């Protein structure tokens, strides 16, 4: 056995075969049954010529088949590739080609979109369709029905040896340009992002330790609420599986706060994984609705990964869930887990970093605690190999200094006197107004603390005098409205005057990425195209 994602899962499945592993809709799978279904799918794909190093696309909403497809790929030493289900044809065509897909597991409803781009990707020859209620025609693709594929595949686990060097690739859209695939060695990912399958205990020294820990541990029920096509949800799900826990998924395409609370109640969920305010606030609001009543006595932790949730939203949750621990877990596609939040400081969210995370200056030297200087958040040690088929971006993001290799994804930060790190935001989103640097996250937190604001995104727009000025795109609470002047006065109690929005653009519903992260490209288009909401000094 190796620190390989398939080896480790098979070991856990053998140790706790009758324990429930995965609940999604009406489907309830034990570890043994989940392992068998993934094995059958792997054998079907192998019969279609899929083998080690090949890339298998997962173009799916949240479903049990997403987990099965991932495990089937790992069993074959192939690579599952996550596909954003909001992508349009141009983005799909690029991703299918860039990722060198040879097979695709997809929901039926995506068939027309796939058929439009598949002819431009000659490597893509195998299609497996997961049924849904769309009634879409997938005959042009020749897709094999998912359950038929499993029925034709052998249940025998007769695969060859695997390696800790087998690849894991996570495609991340970022904020500019087309998506890029972050390549990890599976062993490095297991320790950096999946926390060795034991997030609250000692790290395993041998693969067998993972199996033994799962055998000894009492099953923890975890609910990853974000889409599995994003790292935060994938990692939460697999941390649960490698620790012998039960994973509960909310199937479908939309985040529904009431459905999450029903699942918490019905499945006695202990831990919910979300992505920032975009999920935390609807969850808090759902609990506060008149007549809402859910049994949340089983819930111990709500953890946010990929985006921190603000103090205003935490207070809403604490009022309803005083015994639940609220955790901010900081990390990303290029760095894995890097630390745990300790609240918001004057300049932004703060977190306690692990011992392989630092803030580097422009000369790539670590900043001293309490210096007040802004630098680049970095991680060393177990980090990705680079970006798939992109040597230039790899060289810019993964740099070696004095024999130490660092990942620098682009987050800017400061080291406080006590050693905690204040996260300022992505350098690519930083607004430069008259030479002053303004990070959107800080202003967004100020806006969202106003009682009339449900959600907000802040962007920079061109300004003839200052270069850029701050524009706020705001979704008000139902039945509420706030003027630019009111928000101006409120924000000035939270942030410096030069950071306060000069424009207000009100929308019925804020668009975010499916992960819950802000869609800054959309917000900039709103700010550039709207009229009549601007003004103010």
C-alpha positions in Angstrom: 0.0 0.0 0.0 1.2 3.5 -0.9 0.1 7.0 0.0 -2.1 6.8 -3.2 -5.7 7.9 -3.2 -7.0 4.5 -4.6 -4.8 2.4 -2.3 -5.9 4.3 0.8 -9.6 4.2 -0.1 -9.5 0.5 -0.8 -7.8 0.0 2.6 -10.4 1.9 4.4 -13.2 0.1 2.5 -11.8 -3.2 3.6 -11.5 -2.1 7.2 -15.0 -0.8 7.6 -17.0 -2.5 4.7 -20.4 -2.3 6.3 -20.2 1.3 7.5 -22.2 3.9 5.5 -19.9 5.9 3.3 -22.1 8.0 1.0 -25.6 9.3 1.1 -27.0 11.3 -1.9 -30.8 11.6 -2.4 -32.3 8.1 -2.3 -28.9 6.4 -2.7 -27.2 5.0 0.4 -23.9 3.3 -0.1 -21.7 1.4 2.3 -17.9 1.5 1.9 -18.0 -2.0 0.3 -20.7 -1.0 -2.1 -19.1 2.3 -3.1 -15.8 0.5 -3.7 -17.5 -2.2 -5.8 -19.3 0.4 -8.0 -16.1 2.4 -8.5 -14.3 -0.8 -9.4 -16.9 -1.8 -12.0 -16.8 1.6 -13.5 -13.0 1.5 -13.7 -13.1 -1.9 -15.5 -15.6 -0.5 -18.0 -13.4 2.5 -18.7 -10.4 0.1 -19.1 -12.3 -1.9 -21.6 -12.7 1.4 -23.5 -8.9 1.9 -23.6 -8.6 4.2 -20.6 -5.4 3.6 -18.7 -2.7 5.1 -16.5 -2.2 8.8 -17.1 -5.4 9.3 -19.1 -7.7 12.1 -18.2 -11.4 11.5 -17.5 -13.7 14.5 -17.4 -16.4 14.8 -14.7 -19.1 17.1 -16.0 -21.7 16.6 -13.3 -23.8 18.3 -10.6 -23.3 17.0 -7.1 -24.2 13.3 -7.1 -22.9 9.9 -5.9 -21.5 9.3 -9.4 -19.0 12.2 -9.0 -17.3 10.3 -6.1 -17.5 7.0 -7.9 -16.0 8.5 -11.0 -13.1 10.0 -9.1 -12.4 6.7 -7.4 -12.6 4.8 -10.6 -10.0 7.1 -12.2 -7.7 6.7 -9.2 -8.0 2.9 -9.4 -6.9 3.0 -13.0 -4.1 5.5 -12.2 -6.0 7.8 -14.5 -6.8 11.4 -13.6 -10.3 12.8 -13.0 -10.8 16.3 -14.3 -13.3 18.6 -12.7 -15.5 20.6 -15.2 -17.4 23.7 -14.2 -21.0 23.2 -15.1 -21.5 26.9 -15.7 -19.0 27.0 -18.6 -20.2 28.0 -22.0 -19.2 26.3 -25.2 -16.0 28.3 -25.7 -14.7 27.6 -22.2 -15.7 23.9 -22.5 -13.9 23.6 -25.9 -10.8 25.0 -24.4 -10.9 22.9 -21.2 -11.7 19.6 -23.0 -8.7 20.2 -25.3 -6.3 21.6 -22.8 -7.0 18.7 -20.4 -6.5 16.1 -23.1 -9.7 14.3 -22.1 -10.2 10.8 -23.4 -13.4 10.1 -21.6 -16.3 12.1 -20.1 -18.9 11.2 -17.4 -21.7 13.7 -17.8 -25.3 14.5 -16.8 -27.8 14.0 -19.6 -28.8 17.6 -19.6 -25.3 18.7 -20.8 -25.4 16.5 -23.9 -26.3 19.3 -26.5 -23.4 21.4 -25.2 -21.0 18.5 -25.3 -22.1 17.6 -28.8 -21.3 21.1 -30.0 -17.7 20.9 -28.9 -16.7 17.3 -28.9 -15.9 17.1 -32.6 -13.1 19.6 -31.9 -11.5 17.3 -29.4 -10.4 14.2 -31.2 -8.9 12.5 -28.1 -12.4 12.4 -26.5 -13.9 9.1 -27.5 -15.8 7.6 -24.5 -19.0 9.1 -23.0 -20.9 7.8 -20.0 -24.2 9.5 -19.2 -25.8 9.9 -15.8 -29.5 10.2 -16.1 -31.4 13.3 -14.9 -34.9 14.8 -15.6 -33.8 16.8 -18.6 -34.8 14.3 -21.3 -31.9 15.6 -23.4 -30.8 13.5 -26.4 -27.3 12.1 -26.0 -27.5 9.8 -29.1 -25.1 12.0 -31.1 -22.4 11.2 -28.5 -23.1 7.5 -28.3 -23.0 7.8 -24.5 -23.2 4.6 -22.5 -25.8 4.7 -19.7 -24.0 4.8 -16.4 -25.7 1.9 -14.7 -25.2 -0.2 -17.9 -21.5 0.6 -17.8 -21.3 -0.6 -14.2 -23.2 -3.8 -15.0 -20.7 -4.6 -17.7 -17.7 -4.0 -15.6 -16.0 -6.6 -13.4 -16.3 -6.2 -9.6 -12.8 -7.8 -9.2 -10.2 -5.6 -7.7 -7.4 -6.9 -9.9 -5.6 -3.7 -10.7 -1.8 -3.4 -10.8 0.5 -1.6 -8.3 0.0 2.2 -8.0 2.3 5.0 -7.0 2.3 8.0 -4.7 3.5 9.9 -7.7 0.2 9.3 -9.6 -1.4 12.7 -10.5 -4.3 14.6 -9.1 -5.3 17.6 -11.3 -7.7 20.4 -10.2 -8.8 22.9 -12.8 -9.3 26.3 -11.3 -10.9 29.2 -13.2 -9.2 32.1 -11.3 -10.4 35.6 -12.1 -8.8 36.1 -15.5 -8.2 34.0 -18.6 -9.1 30.4 -19.2 -9.0 27.7 -16.5 -5.7 26.1 -15.6 -5.0 22.6 -14.2 -3.1 22.5 -11.0 -1.0 19.3 -10.9 -0.3 17.5 -7.6 1.4 14.3 -6.7 -1.2 12.3 -4.9 0.9 11.8 -1.7 1.5 15.6 -1.5 -2.2 16.4 -2.0 -3.1 13.8 0.7 -1.0 15.6 3.3 -1.4 19.2 2.1 -5.1 19.4 1.2 -6.6 16.2 2.8 -4.7 16.7 6.0 -3.6 13.0 6.0 -7.1 11.9 6.5 -6.9 13.0 10.1 -7.5 16.8 10.4 -7.7 16.8 14.2 -5.0 14.3 15.1 -1.4 13.3 14.3 -0.4 12.8 10.7 0.1 9.2 9.5 3.6 7.9 9.1 2.6 4.8 7.1 -0.4 4.3 4.7 -1.6 1.5 7.1 -2.0 4.2 9.8 -4.8 5.8 7.7 -6.6 2.5 7.6 -6.2 1.9 11.3 -7.4 5.4 12.2 -10.5 4.9 10.1 -11.1 1.5 11.8 -10.8 3.0 15.3 -12.6 6.3 14.8 -16.2 6.8 15.5 -17.9 7.7 12.2 -18.3 11.4 11.7 -21.1 12.6 9.3 -19.9 15.4 7.0 -21.9 17.4 4.6 -19.9 19.3 1.9 -22.4 21.9 0.8 -20.4 23.3 -2.2 -20.3 21.8 -5.7 -17.8 18.9 -5.9 -16.4 20.4 -9.1 -14.5 22.7 -6.8 -11.6 21.8 -4.5 -13.1 22.9 -1.2 -16.0 20.4 -1.5 -13.9 17.6 -3.1 -11.3 17.9 -0.3 -13.9 17.9 2.5 -15.6 14.8 1.0 -12.4 12.8 0.7 -11.2 13.9 4.2 -14.4 12.3 5.4 -13.9 9.1 3.4 -10.3 8.6 4.4 -11.2 9.0 8.1 -14.0 6.4 7.8 -16.8 8.9 8.0 -20.2 9.2 6.3 -20.5 11.8 3.5 -23.9 13.4 2.8 -24.4 15.2 -0.5 -27.3 17.5 -1.5 -27.9 16.4 -5.1 -28.6 18.9 -7.9 -27.5 22.2 -9.2 -28.5 24.9 -6.7 -27.6 25.6 -3.2 -30.8 25.4 -1.0 -30.3 26.4 2.6 -33.4 24.7 3.8 -32.5 21.5 2.2 -29.1 21.6 3.9 -30.8 22.0 7.3 -33.2 19.1 6.5 -30.2 16.9 5.8 -28.5 18.0 9.0 -31.6 17.0 10.9 -32.4 13.8 9.1 -28.8 12.4 8.8 -27.6 13.7 12.1 -24.8 15.7 10.4 -21.8 16.6 12.6 -19.9 18.9 10.2 -20.9 21.1 7.4 -18.4 22.5 4.9 -19.3 25.7 3.1 -17.6 28.5 1.1 -17.8 31.8 2.8 -20.7 34.2 3.2 -22.4 33.1 0.0 -23.5 29.9 1.8 -23.2 31.0 5.4 -25.7 33.9 5.2 -28.5 32.0 3.5 -28.0 29.2 6.1 -28.3 31.8 8.9 -31.3 33.5 7.2 -33.1 30.2 6.8 -32.8 29.4 10.5 -34.2 32.9 11.3 -37.3 32.6 9.1 -40.6 32.6 10.9 -41.7 29.0 11.6 -38.3 27.5 10.7 -37.5 24.7 13.1 -34.7 22.1 12.6 -33.1 19.7 14.9 -29.4 20.8 14.8 -28.3 19.1 18.0 -25.9 16.8 16.1 -24.0 19.6 14.5 -20.6 20.4 16.0 -18.7 22.4 13.3 -19.4 24.6 10.3 -16.2 25.1 8.4 -15.6 27.5 5.5 -12.9 26.8 2.9 -12.0 28.8 -0.1 -13.5 32.0 1.3 -13.7 33.3 4.8 -17.1 34.3 6.2 -17.4 37.7 7.9 -18.0 38.5 11.5 -21.5 39.9 10.8 -22.6 36.6 9.3 -20.9 34.6 12.1 -22.9 36.5 14.6 -26.1 35.6 12.8 -25.1 31.9 13.1 -23.9 32.1 16.7 -27.3 33.6 17.7 -29.0 30.4 16.4 -26.2 27.9 16.9 -24.4 28.9 20.1 -22.8 25.5 20.6 -21.5 25.1 17.1 -17.8 25.9 16.3 -17.3 28.2 13.3 -14.0 27.6 11.5 -12.3 29.5 8.7 -9.9 27.2 6.9 -7.6 29.1 4.7 -6.0 27.5 1.6 -6.3 27.1 -2.1 -5.8 25.0 -5.2 -2.1 25.8 -5.3 -1.4 25.6 -1.6 -3.7 23.1 0.0 -4.5 23.9 3.6 -2.5 26.7 5.1 -4.1 27.7 8.3 -7.2 28.4 10.5 -8.9 31.8 10.9 -8.7 33.7 14.1 -11.2 36.5 13.3 -11.0 39.8 11.5 -8.4 42.5 12.3 -8.4 46.1 11.3 -7.2 45.4 7.8 -8.9 42.1 7.0 -9.3 38.4 8.0 -6.5 36.9 10.1 -5.4 33.3 10.3 -2.9 31.2 12.2 -0.6 29.7 9.6 1.0 26.3 9.6 4.7 26.0 9.8 5.2 25.9 6.0 3.4 29.1 5.2 5.1 32.5 5.1 4.7 36.0 3.6 7.5 37.0 1.2 8.6 40.4 0.0 9.2 41.3 -3.6 12.7 39.8 -3.3 11.1 36.6 -2.0 12.5 36.9 1.5 10.2 36.2 4.5 8.8 39.3 6.2 9.4 39.8 9.9 6.4 39.7 12.2 5.0 43.2 13.0 6.9 44.9 10.2 3.7 46.3 8.7 4.8 45.5 5.2 2.7 43.9 2.6 4.0 40.8 0.8 3.0 37.6 -1.0 1.5 34.7 0.8 3.6 31.6 0.1 3.8 27.9 1.0 6.8 25.5 0.8 7.1 21.8 1.3 4.3 19.6 -0.2 3.1 21.9 -3.0 1.9 21.2 -6.6 4.2 20.2 -9.5 2.8 23.1 -11.5 0.1 23.9 -14.1 -0.7 21.3 -16.7 0.8 22.2 -20.1 1.7 25.8 -19.0 5.4 26.2 -18.3 5.1 30.0 -18.1 2.5 30.1 -15.4 4.3 27.4 -13.6 7.5 29.3 -13.5 5.7 32.5 -12.3 3.8 30.8 -9.5 6.1 28.0 -8.3 9.5 29.6 -7.6 12.7 28.3 -6.1 14.8 30.5 -3.7 18.0 29.3 -2.0 17.0 25.7 -2.8 13.5 26.0 -1.3 10.5 25.8 -3.7 7.6 28.1 -2.9 4.0 28.3 -4.2 2.9 32.0 -4.7 -0.7 31.9 -6.0 -1.1 35.7 -5.8 -2.6 36.4 -2.4 -1.2 39.5 -0.6 -0.8 39.5 3.2 0.9 41.0 6.3 2.5 39.2 9.3 1.3 40.6 12.6 3.5 40.9 15.7 2.0 37.7 17.2 2.8 35.7 14.0 -0.7 35.5 12.7 -1.3 36.5 9.1 -3.7 39.1 7.8 -5.0 38.2 4.4 -5.5 41.3 2.2 -6.7 39.6 -1.0 -5.6 38.7 -4.5 -3.2 41.1 -6.0 -5.0 40.7 -9.3 -8.2 42.2 -7.7 -6.4 45.0 -5.8 -7.9 48.4 -6.7 -5.3 51.2 -7.2 -7.0 54.5 -6.5 -4.7 57.5 -6.6 -1.8 55.3 -5.6 -3.7 53.7 -2.6 -4.1 50.0 -2.7 -7.6 48.8 -1.8 -8.5 45.1 -1.4 -12.1 44.3 -2.2 -12.6 41.8 0.6 -12.2 44.4 3.3 -14.8 46.7 1.7 -17.2 43.9 1.0 -17.1 42.9 4.7 -17.9 46.5 5.6 -20.9 46.6 3.2 -22.3 43.3 4.3 -22.4 44.4 7.9 -25.1 47.0 6.9 -28.6 45.6 7.9 -30.0 46.4 4.4 -27.3 44.5 2.5 -27.7 40.8 1.8 -24.6 40.4 -0.4 -22.0 42.6 -2.0 -19.0 42.5 -4.4 -16.5 45.4 -4.8 -14.5 46.1 -8.0 -12.4 48.9 -9.4 -13.7 50.9 -12.4 -11.7 53.4 -14.6 -11.4 56.9 -13.3 -9.8 59.8 -15.2 -8.5 61.4 -12.1 -7.6 58.6 -9.7 -6.9 55.8 -12.2 -9.6 53.6 -10.5 -12.5 54.2 -8.2 -14.3 51.8 -5.9 -17.7 50.5 -7.2 -20.0 48.3 -5.1 -22.5 45.8 -6.7 -25.0 45.1 -4.0 -27.9 42.7 -3.5 -30.2 44.3 -0.9 -32.2 42.3 1.6 -35.8 41.6 0.7 -37.9 44.7 1.5 -34.8 46.8 2.2 -32.9 49.4 0.3 -29.9 51.6 1.1 -28.7 54.6 -0.8 -25.1 55.3 -1.7 -25.0 58.0 0.9 -26.2 55.6 3.7 -23.7 53.0 2.7 -21.0 55.7 2.5 -21.7 56.8 6.1 -21.8 53.2 7.3 -18.6 52.1 5.6 -16.7 55.1 7.0 -17.2 53.6 10.4 -15.5 50.4 9.2 -12.8 51.4 6.7 -10.7 54.4 5.7 -12.5 57.0 3.6 -10.4 56.3 0.5 -11.7 52.7 0.5 -15.4 53.7 0.6 -17.4 52.9 -2.6 -18.0 55.9 -5.0 -20.6 54.0 -7.0 -23.5 51.8 -6.1 -25.0 49.3 -8.5 -28.1 47.5 -7.1 -29.0 44.1 -8.5 -31.8 41.7 -7.8 -29.4 38.8 -7.3 -25.7 38.8 -7.0 -23.9 36.3 -9.4 -21.2 34.2 -7.7 -19.2 31.3 -9.0 -20.8 27.9 -8.1 -18.1 27.6 -5.4 -19.5 30.7 -3.7 -16.5 32.8 -4.5 -17.2 36.3 -6.0 -17.5 36.5 -9.8 -15.5 39.7 -10.2 -15.7 39.6 -14.0 -19.5 39.6 -13.8 -19.4 42.4 -11.2 -17.1 44.5 -13.4 -19.4 44.1 -16.4 -22.3 45.3 -14.2 -20.4 48.3 -13.0 -19.3 49.2 -16.5 -22.7 48.8 -18.1 -25.1 50.2 -15.4 -26.3 53.8 -15.5 -28.0 55.9 -12.9 -26.7 54.2 -9.8 -23.3 56.0 -9.6 -22.2 59.2 -8.0 -21.1 60.3 -4.6 -17.8 61.4 -3.3 
